[in-house]
Amino acid sequence: PAARCSDKKSGLCNSLIRKNEAKVVTMVDVEDIADKAAFCRCWKTKNWPYCDGSHAEHNKVTGDNVGPIVVKRN
Ligand code: FES
């Protein structure tokens, strides 16, 4: 089957974040979010779990269209 993620050789989504762990699970306390927080969904950020804008380069290189999820407090 075709690779479904950005690493075309291996099919891996995650090539750099917490690779020593079997599964990356991130807990964020909603009380720690001020007004809003942008969470990375492209797995290319250098500031996991937050978006640092790295998705823009990823999209440019791969033709993908991914971006963060933004959690906002009312
Ligand atoms: Fe990954 Fe922005 S850096 S979504």
Backbone and ligand atoms as CSV (ligand in chain L), in Angstrom:
chain,resi,resn,atom,element,x,y,z
A,1,PRO,N,N,0.825,-1.213,0.000
A,1,PRO,CA,C,0.000,0.000,0.000
A,1,PRO,C,C,0.854,1.256,0.000
A,2,ALA,N,N,0.327,2.312,-0.515
A,2,ALA,CA,C,1.062,3.584,-0.555
A,2,ALA,C,C,1.262,4.123,0.844
A,3,ALA,N,N,2.415,4.786,1.035
A,3,ALA,CA,C,2.661,5.447,2.322
A,3,ALA,C,C,1.606,6.527,2.519
A,4,ARG,N,N,1.109,6.635,3.729
A,4,ARG,CA,C,0.039,7.594,3.995
A,4,ARG,C,C,0.524,8.857,4.655
A,5,CYS,N,N,1.788,8.925,4.960
A,5,CYS,CA,C,2.249,10.108,5.674
A,5,CYS,C,C,3.407,10.753,4.933
A,6,SER,N,N,4.067,11.670,5.599
A,6,SER,CA,C,4.967,12.555,4.879
A,6,SER,C,C,6.314,11.932,4.548
A,7,ASP,N,N,6.729,10.943,5.289
A,7,ASP,CA,C,8.011,10.313,4.991
A,7,ASP,C,C,7.771,9.243,3.930
A,8,LYS,N,N,8.017,9.596,2.688
A,8,LYS,CA,C,7.636,8.716,1.581
A,8,LYS,C,C,8.381,7.384,1.584
A,9,LYS,N,N,9.600,7.368,2.112
A,9,LYS,CA,C,10.369,6.120,2.113
A,9,LYS,C,C,9.807,5.108,3.099
A,10,SER,N,N,9.452,5.570,4.287
A,10,SER,CA,C,9.074,4.627,5.332
A,10,SER,C,C,7.587,4.631,5.666
A,11,GLY,N,N,6.887,5.668,5.292
A,11,GLY,CA,C,5.497,5.794,5.694
A,11,GLY,C,C,5.334,6.365,7.085
A,12,LEU,N,N,6.445,6.704,7.739
A,12,LEU,CA,C,6.359,7.275,9.085
A,12,LEU,C,C,5.866,8.715,9.042
A,13,CYS,N,N,5.013,9.056,9.983
A,13,CYS,CA,C,4.642,10.461,10.185
A,13,CYS,C,C,5.701,11.160,11.016
A,14,ASN,N,N,6.116,10.494,12.066
A,14,ASN,CA,C,6.999,11.107,13.048
A,14,ASN,C,C,8.439,10.700,12.794
A,15,SER,N,N,9.268,11.664,12.408
A,15,SER,CA,C,10.672,11.357,12.178
A,15,SER,C,C,11.587,11.962,13.229
A,16,LEU,N,N,11.047,12.743,14.180
A,16,LEU,CA,C,11.959,13.385,15.127
A,16,LEU,C,C,11.483,13.514,16.565
A,17,ILE,N,N,10.228,13.313,16.851
A,17,ILE,CA,C,9.729,13.619,18.192
A,17,ILE,C,C,9.703,12.384,19.086
A,18,ARG,N,N,10.462,12.430,20.208
A,18,ARG,CA,C,10.445,11.395,21.255
A,18,ARG,C,C,10.507,9.978,20.667
A,19,LYS,N,N,11.487,9.779,19.781
A,19,LYS,CA,C,11.588,8.506,19.063
A,19,LYS,C,C,11.968,7.333,19.958
A,20,ASN,N,N,12.392,7.613,21.181
A,20,ASN,CA,C,12.740,6.528,22.104
A,20,ASN,C,C,11.506,5.938,22.784
A,21,GLU,N,N,10.337,6.488,22.532
A,21,GLU,CA,C,9.114,5.998,23.164
A,21,GLU,C,C,8.303,5.170,22.173
A,22,ALA,N,N,7.598,4.170,22.675
A,22,ALA,CA,C,6.800,3.297,21.815
A,22,ALA,C,C,5.621,4.040,21.198
A,23,LYS,N,N,5.110,5.020,21.940
A,23,LYS,CA,C,3.963,5.788,21.453
A,23,LYS,C,C,4.033,7.171,22.083
A,24,VAL,N,N,3.845,8.190,21.273
A,24,VAL,CA,C,3.892,9.552,21.784
A,24,VAL,C,C,2.484,9.969,22.194
A,25,VAL,N,N,2.298,10.114,23.496
A,25,VAL,CA,C,1.037,10.605,24.039
A,25,VAL,C,C,1.369,11.866,24.828
A,26,THR,N,N,0.630,12.917,24.589
A,26,THR,CA,C,0.920,14.192,25.225
A,26,THR,C,C,-0.311,14.682,25.968
A,27,MET,N,N,-0.143,14.936,27.250
A,27,MET,CA,C,-1.232,15.463,28.060
A,27,MET,C,C,-1.003,16.962,28.263
A,28,VAL,N,N,-2.027,17.737,28.050
A,28,VAL,CA,C,-1.955,19.174,28.289
A,28,VAL,C,C,-3.117,19.548,29.194
A,29,ASP,N,N,-2.799,20.223,30.287
A,29,ASP,CA,C,-3.836,20.679,31.197
A,29,ASP,C,C,-4.463,21.946,30.621
A,30,VAL,N,N,-5.744,21.936,30.435
A,30,VAL,CA,C,-6.428,23.085,29.828
A,30,VAL,C,C,-6.203,24.350,30.655
A,31,GLU,N,N,-5.952,24.169,31.922
A,31,GLU,CA,C,-5.697,25.339,32.773
A,31,GLU,C,C,-4.385,26.032,32.412
A,32,ASP,N,N,-3.501,25.327,31.722
A,32,ASP,CA,C,-2.224,25.910,31.323
A,32,ASP,C,C,-2.307,26.701,30.023
A,33,ILE,N,N,-3.443,26.642,29.371
A,33,ILE,CA,C,-3.628,27.393,28.128
A,33,ILE,C,C,-4.169,28.771,28.490
A,34,ALA,N,N,-3.506,29.806,28.022
A,34,ALA,CA,C,-3.943,31.166,28.344
A,34,ALA,C,C,-5.212,31.494,27.542
A,35,ASP,N,N,-5.082,32.114,26.407
A,35,ASP,CA,C,-6.252,32.421,25.573
A,35,ASP,C,C,-6.453,31.358,24.515
A,36,LYS,N,N,-5.345,30.974,23.869
A,36,LYS,CA,C,-5.411,29.915,22.874
A,36,LYS,C,C,-4.037,29.286,22.701
A,37,ALA,N,N,-4.029,28.074,22.163
A,37,ALA,CA,C,-2.778,27.371,21.907
A,37,ALA,C,C,-2.917,26.623,20.594
A,38,ALA,N,N,-1.856,26.627,19.792
A,38,ALA,CA,C,-1.847,25.928,18.509
A,38,ALA,C,C,-1.008,24.661,18.663
A,39,PHE,N,N,-1.631,23.513,18.467
A,39,PHE,CA,C,-0.952,22.234,18.622
A,39,PHE,C,C,-0.590,21.660,17.262
A,40,CYS,N,N,0.636,21.155,17.194
A,40,CYS,CA,C,1.166,20.616,15.941
A,40,CYS,C,C,0.450,19.341,15.525
A,41,ARG,N,N,0.129,19.266,14.240
A,41,ARG,CA,C,-0.418,18.035,13.669
A,41,ARG,C,C,0.447,17.515,12.529
A,42,CYS,N,N,1.564,18.208,12.256
A,42,CYS,CA,C,2.414,17.764,11.140
A,42,CYS,C,C,3.624,16.977,11.615
A,43,TRP,N,N,3.897,16.973,12.899
A,43,TRP,CA,C,5.016,16.248,13.514
A,43,TRP,C,C,6.370,16.816,13.118
A,44,LYS,N,N,6.423,18.041,12.656
A,44,LYS,CA,C,7.706,18.631,12.258
A,44,LYS,C,C,8.142,19.758,13.189
A,45,THR,N,N,7.330,20.099,14.166
A,45,THR,CA,C,7.671,21.192,15.074
A,45,THR,C,C,8.906,20.869,15.916
A,46,LYS,N,N,9.617,21.912,16.297
A,46,LYS,CA,C,10.742,21.766,17.230
A,46,LYS,C,C,10.282,22.103,18.649
A,47,ASN,N,N,8.997,22.359,18.813
A,47,ASN,CA,C,8.460,22.762,20.103
A,47,ASN,C,C,7.230,21.925,20.468
A,48,TRP,N,N,7.364,20.611,20.316
A,48,TRP,CA,C,6.246,19.712,20.597
A,48,TRP,C,C,5.683,19.936,21.995
A,49,PRO,N,N,4.356,19.975,22.175
A,49,PRO,CA,C,3.312,19.658,21.199
A,49,PRO,C,C,2.784,20.876,20.441
A,50,TYR,N,N,3.496,21.996,20.571
A,50,TYR,CA,C,2.966,23.223,19.974
A,50,TYR,C,C,3.475,23.431,18.553
A,51,CYS,N,N,2.648,24.034,17.738
A,51,CYS,CA,C,3.023,24.415,16.373
A,51,CYS,C,C,4.067,25.514,16.430
A,52,ASP,N,N,5.127,25.373,15.636
A,52,ASP,CA,C,6.128,26.436,15.521
A,52,ASP,C,C,6.222,26.963,14.087
A,53,GLY,N,N,5.267,26.593,13.271
A,53,GLY,CA,C,5.246,27.067,11.883
A,53,GLY,C,C,5.956,26.144,10.905
A,54,SER,N,N,6.555,25.063,11.417
A,54,SER,CA,C,7.300,24.149,10.541
A,54,SER,C,C,6.415,23.483,9.489
A,55,HIS,N,N,5.122,23.472,9.701
A,55,HIS,CA,C,4.220,22.873,8.716
A,55,HIS,C,C,4.321,23.589,7.367
A,56,ALA,N,N,4.650,24.866,7.372
A,56,ALA,CA,C,4.725,25.622,6.120
A,56,ALA,C,C,5.792,25.034,5.202
A,57,GLU,N,N,6.974,24.744,5.749
A,57,GLU,CA,C,8.043,24.146,4.938
A,57,GLU,C,C,7.669,22.734,4.510
A,58,HIS,N,N,7.097,21.985,5.435
A,58,HIS,CA,C,6.643,20.624,5.119
A,58,HIS,C,C,5.655,20.650,3.956
A,59,ASN,N,N,4.701,21.548,4.009
A,59,ASN,CA,C,3.697,21.637,2.944
A,59,ASN,C,C,4.337,22.026,1.617
A,60,LYS,N,N,5.308,22.938,1.698
A,60,LYS,CA,C,5.986,23.394,0.484
A,60,LYS,C,C,6.754,22.247,-0.173
A,61,VAL,N,N,7.451,21.472,0.639
A,61,VAL,CA,C,8.300,20.394,0.122
A,61,VAL,C,C,7.480,19.212,-0.389
A,62,THR,N,N,6.415,18.885,0.330
A,62,THR,CA,C,5.674,17.656,0.028
A,62,THR,C,C,4.395,17.878,-0.771
A,63,GLY,N,N,3.903,19.100,-0.806
A,63,GLY,CA,C,2.613,19.337,-1.433
A,63,GLY,C,C,1.447,19.026,-0.509
A,64,ASP,N,N,1.769,18.782,0.747
A,64,ASP,CA,C,0.737,18.499,1.748
A,64,ASP,C,C,0.012,19.804,2.125
A,65,ASN,N,N,-1.000,19.700,2.949
A,65,ASN,CA,C,-1.753,20.900,3.342
A,65,ASN,C,C,-2.095,20.901,4.828
A,66,VAL,N,N,-1.185,20.375,5.646
A,66,VAL,CA,C,-1.484,20.233,7.072
A,66,VAL,C,C,-1.228,21.529,7.840
A,67,GLY,N,N,-1.872,21.632,8.978
A,67,GLY,CA,C,-1.713,22.784,9.857
A,67,GLY,C,C,-2.103,22.400,11.273
A,68,PRO,N,N,-1.979,23.334,12.196
A,68,PRO,CA,C,-2.224,23.029,13.609
A,68,PRO,C,C,-3.706,22.932,13.940
A,69,ILE,N,N,-3.970,22.382,15.126
A,69,ILE,CA,C,-5.293,22.545,15.714
A,69,ILE,C,C,-5.148,23.641,16.761
A,70,VAL,N,N,-6.038,24.593,16.724
A,70,VAL,CA,C,-5.988,25.709,17.654
A,70,VAL,C,C,-7.085,25.526,18.694
A,71,VAL,N,N,-6.665,25.473,19.947
A,71,VAL,CA,C,-7.606,25.337,21.056
A,71,VAL,C,C,-7.748,26.707,21.699
A,72,LYS,N,N,-8.969,27.138,21.800
A,72,LYS,CA,C,-9.241,28.490,22.257
A,72,LYS,C,C,-10.155,28.445,23.473
A,73,ARG,N,N,-9.844,29.289,24.425
A,73,ARG,CA,C,-10.729,29.404,25.584
A,73,ARG,C,C,-11.778,30.456,25.280
A,74,ASN,N,N,-12.967,30.273,25.797
A,74,ASN,CA,C,-14.033,31.255,25.559
A,74,ASN,C,C,-13.847,32.487,26.425
L,1,FES,FE1,FE,3.255,21.186,12.883
L,1,FES,FE2,FE,2.523,23.719,12.650
L,1,FES,S1,S,4.485,22.933,13.039
L,1,FES,S2,S,1.290,21.992,12.536
